């Protein structure tokens, strides 16, 4: 498979997806009939290699924050450096800050691969396999523990969307995680009706960064004025979805992921099935499939 480093274009019918392997193995843009359904990577951010400007990036080997930049597992303490200033925490793992090795099998498919070796923390191999059809984009993510110790894993993807004034969001979930100081997410409770997106809702008027558990596997974001929308679907092991919405910003996020945010820091997290941590012995792998279905309205 030929090496590709900067830019991959996938095309199928009305759909166009651009990938940026060297910028965190990211999706750079996703369009239907030329209409963006994710926030596209700008030319300036592409030149700067700014992963926070992409349409969506992978979260591997875990999703969201590690409290106090450390966790304990099987009697060993693992420490991490803050990696998203000015935040004080390590967030979203290590895959999004590294260039991925990429190849293109055809105009409608591509594969991105990453190998990380950190003996003091995580050693893993990750693969993202993208297939674009007229129906949508399928993304199969595989993560393998290549280290010498059993380790807890999680993964997900982090799409960014333009905060149109008329944007609507809909997804189903069973539980809601309360927010703790400094952006951490803690106790799980039954989903309060006023926090539900079971029916399409406008974005919250106030800051929201919350983990929804028991995700039903479908999330739809609609942009009526631009005449388009996108539905994100995920089966097991994607049981969580994060909503980040800050009225002071021009973007928001709806992030499918396998593990609950903050799960690595809860004493019961490694054994709590609803928290979604995947424990892999050396050589073991896990995988999950997401689909992104763009549509016109």
C-alpha positions as CSV (number, residue, x, y, z in Angstrom):
1,X,0.0,0.0,0.0
2,X,1.6,3.4,-1.0
3,X,2.5,5.8,1.7
4,X,0.5,8.9,1.9
5,X,1.3,11.7,4.4
6,X,-0.6,14.9,4.0
7,X,-3.9,14.5,2.3
8,X,-6.3,11.8,1.2
9,X,-9.5,12.4,-0.7
10,X,-12.5,10.0,-0.7
11,X,-15.4,10.5,-3.1
12,X,-18.7,8.6,-3.5
13,X,-21.8,10.1,-5.2
14,X,-22.7,13.3,-3.4
15,X,-20.3,12.7,-0.5
16,X,-16.7,13.9,-0.1
17,X,-14.4,13.2,2.8
18,X,-10.9,14.5,3.2
19,X,-8.4,12.9,5.6
20,X,-5.3,14.5,7.2
21,X,-3.1,11.6,8.3
22,X,-0.2,13.7,9.4
23,X,-2.5,15.9,11.7
24,X,-3.5,13.3,14.3
25,X,-5.0,10.8,11.8
26,X,-7.9,13.1,11.5
27,X,-10.9,13.7,9.2
28,X,-10.3,17.2,7.7
29,X,-13.7,17.7,6.2
30,X,-17.0,15.9,5.4
31,X,-19.4,17.3,2.7
32,X,-22.6,16.5,0.9
33,X,-23.2,18.3,-2.3
34,X,-20.4,20.7,-1.3
35,X,-22.1,21.5,2.1
36,X,-20.0,20.9,5.2
37,X,-21.6,18.7,7.9
38,X,-18.6,18.9,10.1
39,X,-16.4,22.0,10.8
40,X,-13.8,21.9,8.1
41,X,-10.0,22.2,8.5
42,X,-9.0,25.7,7.3
43,X,-6.0,26.3,5.1
44,X,-4.3,28.1,8.0
45,X,-4.8,25.3,10.5
46,X,-3.7,22.8,7.9
47,X,-0.4,24.7,7.4
48,X,0.0,25.0,11.1
49,X,-0.7,21.3,11.7
50,X,-3.4,22.3,14.2
51,X,-5.3,19.2,15.3
52,X,-7.8,21.3,17.2
53,X,-8.9,22.7,13.8
54,X,-9.8,19.4,12.2
55,X,-13.3,18.1,11.5
56,X,-12.8,15.0,13.8
57,X,-9.9,13.3,15.5
58,X,-9.4,9.9,17.1
59,X,-9.3,9.5,20.9
60,X,-6.9,6.6,21.7
61,X,-6.0,4.8,24.0
62,X,-8.8,6.4,26.1
63,X,-11.3,9.2,25.7
64,X,-11.4,12.4,27.7
65,X,-9.6,13.4,30.8
66,X,-7.4,11.6,33.3
67,X,-7.9,13.2,36.7
68,X,-4.8,14.5,38.4
69,X,-2.9,13.2,35.3
70,X,-2.6,9.7,36.9
71,X,-4.5,6.5,37.6
72,X,-3.8,3.2,39.3
73,X,-4.3,-0.2,37.8
74,X,-3.3,-3.6,39.1
75,X,-1.1,-2.1,41.8
76,X,0.8,0.2,39.5
77,X,0.5,4.0,39.2
78,X,0.6,5.5,35.7
79,X,1.4,9.2,35.3
80,X,0.7,11.5,32.3
81,X,1.6,15.0,31.2
82,X,-1.0,17.7,30.5
83,X,-1.3,17.8,26.7
84,X,-3.9,20.5,25.9
85,X,-2.9,23.8,27.3
86,X,-4.3,25.8,29.1
87,X,-6.1,22.7,30.4
88,X,-4.3,21.2,33.4
89,X,-5.2,17.6,32.5
90,X,-4.1,15.0,30.0
91,X,-7.0,14.6,27.6
92,X,-8.0,12.2,24.8
93,X,-4.9,10.0,24.9
94,X,-1.8,10.2,22.6
95,X,-3.1,9.3,19.1
96,X,-4.4,12.7,18.2
97,X,-1.0,14.4,18.7
98,X,0.9,12.1,16.4
99,X,1.2,11.7,12.6
100,X,-0.4,8.5,11.3
101,X,1.0,6.3,8.5
102,X,-1.5,6.2,5.7
103,X,-2.3,4.5,2.5
104,X,-5.2,4.6,0.0
105,X,-6.7,1.5,-1.4
106,X,-8.9,3.3,-3.9
107,X,-11.0,6.5,-4.3
108,X,-13.5,5.3,-1.7
109,X,-11.3,3.7,1.0
110,X,-8.2,4.4,3.0
111,X,-6.4,3.0,6.1
112,X,-4.5,5.0,8.7
113,X,-2.1,3.3,11.2
114,X,-0.2,4.3,14.3
115,X,2.2,2.5,16.6
116,X,3.1,4.0,20.0
117,X,5.7,2.6,22.3
118,X,5.8,4.1,25.8
119,X,7.1,1.4,28.3
120,X,6.2,3.6,31.3
121,X,2.6,3.9,30.1
122,X,0.9,2.8,26.9
123,X,2.3,0.8,24.0
124,X,-0.3,0.1,21.3
125,X,-1.0,-0.3,17.6
126,X,-4.1,1.5,16.2
127,X,-5.8,1.3,12.8
128,X,-8.6,3.4,11.3
129,X,-10.1,1.9,8.2
130,X,-12.3,4.4,6.3
131,X,-14.8,3.3,3.6
132,X,-17.0,5.9,1.8
133,X,-20.1,4.8,0.0
134,X,-23.1,6.8,-1.3
135,X,-24.8,6.0,2.0
136,X,-22.1,7.4,4.2
137,X,-18.7,7.0,5.8
138,X,-17.8,3.8,7.7
139,X,-14.9,4.0,10.2
140,X,-13.6,0.7,11.7
141,X,-11.2,1.4,14.6
142,X,-8.9,-1.4,15.9
143,X,-6.6,-1.0,19.0
144,X,-4.1,-3.7,20.0
145,X,-2.1,-3.7,23.3
146,X,1.5,-4.2,22.2
147,X,2.9,-3.7,25.7
148,X,4.1,-6.2,28.2
149,X,1.4,-5.5,30.8
150,X,-2.4,-5.8,30.9
151,X,-3.8,-2.3,30.5
152,X,-7.2,-0.5,30.5
153,X,-8.2,1.0,27.1
154,X,-10.9,3.1,25.5
155,X,-11.4,4.9,22.3
156,X,-13.7,7.2,20.3
157,X,-13.9,10.0,17.8
158,X,-14.1,13.7,18.4
159,X,-16.2,15.5,15.7
160,X,-16.5,19.3,15.7
161,X,-19.6,21.1,14.2
162,X,-20.3,24.7,13.4
163,X,-22.6,26.3,15.9
164,X,-25.3,27.5,13.5
165,X,-28.0,29.4,15.3
166,X,-30.6,26.9,14.1
167,X,-28.5,23.7,14.8
168,X,-30.6,20.9,16.3
169,X,-29.3,17.8,18.2
170,X,-31.0,14.5,18.9
171,X,-29.7,11.3,20.6
172,X,-31.0,8.8,23.2
173,X,-29.3,7.9,26.4
174,X,-30.1,6.4,29.8
175,X,-27.7,8.1,32.2
176,X,-26.0,11.5,32.9
177,X,-22.6,12.2,34.6
178,X,-22.4,15.1,36.9
179,X,-19.7,17.7,36.3
180,X,-17.0,18.2,38.9
181,X,-14.6,21.1,39.3
182,X,-11.9,21.9,36.6
183,X,-13.8,20.0,33.9
184,X,-13.7,16.5,35.3
185,X,-16.8,14.3,35.1
186,X,-18.0,12.2,38.0
187,X,-21.0,10.5,39.5
188,X,-23.5,8.8,37.2
189,X,-27.2,9.4,37.7
190,X,-30.4,8.7,35.9
191,X,-30.8,11.1,33.0
192,X,-32.8,14.2,34.1
193,X,-35.6,15.0,31.7
194,X,-34.4,18.6,31.3
195,X,-31.0,17.3,30.1
196,X,-32.4,14.9,27.6
197,X,-32.0,15.1,23.8
198,X,-34.4,12.2,23.1
199,X,-36.3,14.6,20.8
200,X,-34.4,17.2,18.6
201,X,-33.3,20.1,20.7
202,X,-31.4,23.4,20.1
203,X,-28.0,23.7,21.7
204,X,-28.0,24.6,25.4
205,X,-27.9,28.3,26.2
206,X,-25.3,27.6,28.9
207,X,-21.9,25.9,28.9
208,X,-22.2,22.1,28.8
209,X,-19.5,19.4,28.8
210,X,-21.2,16.2,29.8
211,X,-21.0,12.4,29.4
212,X,-24.2,10.7,28.5
213,X,-24.2,6.9,29.2
214,X,-26.3,4.2,27.8
215,X,-26.2,5.8,24.4
216,X,-28.7,4.3,22.1
217,X,-26.2,4.3,19.2
218,X,-27.6,7.1,17.1
219,X,-27.0,10.9,17.2
220,X,-28.4,13.3,14.6
221,X,-27.2,16.9,14.1
222,X,-29.3,19.0,11.7
223,X,-28.5,22.4,10.1
224,X,-31.8,23.5,8.5
225,X,-30.6,26.8,7.0
226,X,-27.7,25.1,5.2
227,X,-30.0,22.3,4.2
228,X,-28.0,19.4,5.5
229,X,-27.3,17.2,8.5
230,X,-25.4,14.2,9.7
231,X,-26.3,11.1,11.7
232,X,-23.6,9.3,13.7
233,X,-24.2,5.6,14.5
234,X,-22.2,3.3,16.7
235,X,-22.9,-0.1,18.2
236,X,-21.0,-2.0,20.9
237,X,-18.6,-1.0,22.4
238,X,-19.6,2.6,21.8
239,X,-21.9,3.1,24.8
240,X,-21.2,6.8,25.7
241,X,-21.5,10.1,23.9
242,X,-20.1,13.4,25.1
243,X,-21.8,16.8,24.4
244,X,-19.6,19.9,24.5
245,X,-21.3,23.2,23.9
246,X,-20.0,26.6,24.9
247,X,-22.1,29.5,23.8
248,X,-18.9,31.6,23.7
249,X,-17.5,29.5,20.9
250,X,-18.6,29.0,17.3
251,X,-18.3,25.2,17.4
252,X,-19.7,22.3,19.5
253,X,-19.0,18.6,19.7
254,X,-20.9,15.4,19.9
255,X,-18.4,12.6,20.6
256,X,-19.1,8.9,20.5
257,X,-16.8,6.9,22.7
258,X,-16.4,3.6,24.5
259,X,-15.4,4.7,28.0
260,X,-17.1,7.1,30.3
261,X,-15.2,10.3,30.9
262,X,-13.3,10.1,34.2
263,X,-13.8,6.3,34.4
264,X,-10.1,5.6,34.8
265,X,-10.1,7.6,38.1
266,X,-13.1,6.0,39.8
267,X,-12.3,3.2,42.1
268,X,-15.1,1.0,40.7
269,X,-14.4,2.1,37.1
270,X,-12.3,-0.8,35.9
271,X,-15.0,-3.3,37.0
272,X,-18.1,-1.2,36.2
273,X,-19.4,-2.5,32.8
274,X,-21.4,0.8,32.2
275,X,-18.2,2.8,32.5
276,X,-17.0,0.9,29.4
277,X,-13.3,0.4,30.1
278,X,-11.8,-2.4,27.9
279,X,-9.0,-4.4,29.6
280,X,-6.6,-5.9,27.1
281,X,-3.8,-8.4,27.9
282,X,-0.6,-8.1,25.9
283,X,-1.4,-8.9,22.3
284,X,-5.2,-8.6,22.7
285,X,-7.2,-6.3,20.4
286,X,-10.5,-4.5,20.5
287,X,-12.5,-2.9,17.7
288,X,-15.6,-0.8,17.0
289,X,-17.5,0.6,14.0
290,X,-18.9,4.1,13.5
291,X,-20.9,5.3,10.6
292,X,-21.4,9.0,9.6
293,X,-24.4,9.4,7.3
294,X,-24.7,12.9,5.7
295,X,-28.1,13.9,4.4
296,X,-30.0,16.9,2.8
297,X,-33.0,18.6,4.4
